[in-house]
């Protein structure tokens, strides 16, 4: 678990990102007030070089929007995103260009992220071409090195293949290799193994672990708590646009402080049939981020809510039962 | 007596470029009324093809052999003629993408009533009343029968799909990755519902999934499939604590566990192609325990304990067999 000194690679502070809800013609004519999807509603975290942070939560919790905001694929409405000490929240497209080289993302579906018409060689050399980096020979060498880093060794076996000639696991390796040729500092991995067969997942996660050891900061977005527990240094659990619990991965999993985290952990199926515990199943579905409950946003589904929870919007703080650096947003924790 | 008895099931697909793909290669299992049985494996192992064959829902390019006894009667004896009376009536299915199970332009209630009308179980007002009761049973307010599929969330659609599968009170429910597209909390709700229904209706449940922990939590027994065949079957407890096929052991070891401390393994290589004959053990190229005999002698699935079957030569090596 490397956590070296210096400023964090990525620092997100009070991030708010919202989308307008389409009103339709009737709504606009009737001058209905504009409504918003509060996708990210005040998220703060730091990521250091050589560290993997997992953003965990169910669909609609804002984990993907958080990542898109960091990459400046969507604009934040409030808050600050600092990358390597520089505030990038308001950078124009010209300044962003140089920055984008240093932040890369890999997606869930390796079948969609690779262009089926391109050989592996082209996929890997294109980013270098676009940024005008290196000579032909140097680009070739970068491509080969990236393939080796992702376990596609010897590279000559793979350079001339098309995506359809690769297995799902090999495609995801090529997608990771393509993100590495520009030597990024930050890698965002959005559900990197959820489309892959179980038997090849550890191979992909092992590569990410290896890159982390080499000093990359990795922000992993996942719904899979077991994977987060096993591979991430820290876990941030999101619910309706907020981080509700945040701490060292093992701490969060073994000593969860927020009732939402506790419920989530209780429903994760365990491998051992003898460990059939009574899951604490929350009823209903996550409320939609247009009508966020007042007070604690989790209170309508919370098994331990008290009247105060309807009025107090709890902040992340260190509960008394938790170790240093382990935070939860719950007045009862 | 078993309610469903699948004997030596084979499925071949004709390939457009010529030749055949032998997708299911001699699958045998049986299940008792009220039993929850898992069919586990990775993509392409033949698990979905197996249950589509049981439903008689394979495309025209498929040919099937073997016997599927429902209460002792062979559903496959004369193809569609003998399957059709049982489809939805005795054997029903829940699909992975619940959206695809429904016609987008028809109300949910009408669609759930369809199999009832088809099999002459109920019509008109009686059917509507039964649909309402079914919806309530799966946790959907009865008045939602008037809604269209797109007005339901993913979890609600899966509940509705389960209600539709139960419309004719079947004996066997085949669930193909019923929670794969769902969030973990909704997944827990759906699994809890399936278990409760299996208990209440005395349903035999076949849960098809790639997700071993789900099977470990829901099923009493399971079969692990690889390259079109069952390589091991038995109580889920034995599969986890005393696997007798290396693939079963490695598949569990490849699955990260919330509290597991040990290394998560990946299984190198890929499954064999099924469009050419398999020589020797299909798992041999990826196996960490393969030996000479595995090269050209294909192991058969056979009993290794009173309750457990495995297709692995290691079980013939005395020092390998646990006491």
Interface residues (C-beta under 8 A of the other chain):
Chain A: X58 X59 X167 X168 X197 X198 X199 X200 X201 X202 X203 X205 X206 X223 X224 X225 X226 X227 X229 X230 X231 X253 X254 X263 X264 X265 X267 X268 X269 X270 X271 X272 X273 X274 X276 X279 X281 X282 X283 X285 X286
Chain B: X42 X43 X153 X155 X183 X184 X185 X186 X187 X188 X189 X192 X210 X211 X212 X213 X214 X216 X217 X218 X236 X237 X240 X241 X250 X251 X252 X254 X255 X256 X257 X258 X259 X260 X264 X265 X266 X267 X268 X270
